[in-house]
């Protein structure tokens, strides 16, 4: 990934109140979700939801909180760094 792309990803992560390591903490739980749950939480098509589920792609940080809620509606998977 190019330096410019990495900078853009880092800005987006911070813009939505997350730390870069939040996705690494959330990803295993998201992998356990159904494709339909990922699609419902993000609005992504099945092909992109499949790439997220298998770890081949990372969703935009704006979707991380919705995915965390799909994993466990009462949990605060991202609460440690989100405010």
N, C-alpha and C positions, 0 to 999 in steps of 0.2 A: 504494500500500500504506500502511496506517495506521501511525502511530508505534508503537502497541502490537504490531502484527504484525511490524514490523521488529525491535523489541526481542526478540521471541520467536525469530525466525529467528537473530538474532545470538547469543542464549544457546545455542540448539541447536548452532550451528556450533562454538562454543567448548567446549561440553560434550563433543563427540566429538573434540576435539583438533585441529580444523582452523582455518584462517584463512579469512575470508570470500572471499578471492581464490582459494582452492583450487579452487572449482567452475569459475571462469572458465578455469583452466589445464586442468582435466579434461574439461570439456564438449565440446571439439572431438573428443577421442578417443572419448568415449562416443557421439557422433553416428555414429561409424564402426562401432559394434557392431550386431549384429543385434537385432531386437526380442526374440528368444528369449534372447539373452545378457543383455539388460537385465532381462527378467522373471526369469530364473534367479538373477541377482545380487541382486535387490531383493525379489522376491516380489510385485511389482506386476502388475496386470492389463495386458493388451495395450494398452488405451486409454491408461493412464497411461504405460506404457513408450514408446508412440508420442509422447506429448507431451514426454517427456524427450529422446528421440532428435532431435526436431525443434527443441528449444530453447524450446518453449512453456511448459515446466514444469521445475522443479528438484527433484530427489529430496531426501528428508530427509537431513541430514548423516550419519546412522547408516549410510547405504548407500554413501557415497562411497568408502570403502576397498574394499568388495567390487567396485564398478564399476572402480576403478583396477586391481584384480587381474584383472578380466575383460579389460581393455584390454591389459595386459601383466603376466602373473603374476610375473615377476622384477623388474619395475620398481618404483621408489619414487616414483610421481607425487606422492604426498602426503607423502613423508618429510621434506621440507624444513620442514614446520610441524607434523607429527604426531609425537608421542612416545609 
